[in-house]
């Protein structure tokens, strides 16, 4: 794993979104906050080693469960969408495909990775998009992220289904996002 995350950096705002879910539990989860000690999270665009993201997600999954990661993904989705709006990547009338295209670009900007891994759009129809995650983002966090981003497009009945899983032998995780 170490060689996979070496030379990869993520914006501090994403790390803040993760630990921000537990600020009221700082005394209960000192090990979680120890992971981020020594890193400057004060400026949202500061680059933090990706290993910090991986360690945070692993700790949360082990100690608190997968649902907590989906919840974190929703929070990151809110921040991601706000950033997309602020940088004019999307607007209030954007369609799900527009937002997923913006996600592809934003991941390239927000994650410094010499291998340029992130997101790819595999296929899309009027009511679905299949996304491939080529970066080492946590699988469960991405469910919450994708769900939140597509809901911002004023569509209903959003479902995010993991259709290919690295943990089951696939080369990459792939998510099928559908809506009514």
GIWOGI-V378973 format. One record per helix or strand of 3 or more residues. SS is the DSSP state (a for helix, b for strand). FROM is the first residue (numbers start at 1). TO is the last residue. Records with the same first field share a line. If there is no record, write none. Layout:
SS = FROM-TO, FROM-TO
This chain:
a = 2-5, 12-20, 23-25, 30-36, 50-64, 66-86, 96-110, 139-151, 166-168
b = 8-11, 47-49, 111-113, 119-125, 128-133, 159-164, 173-178
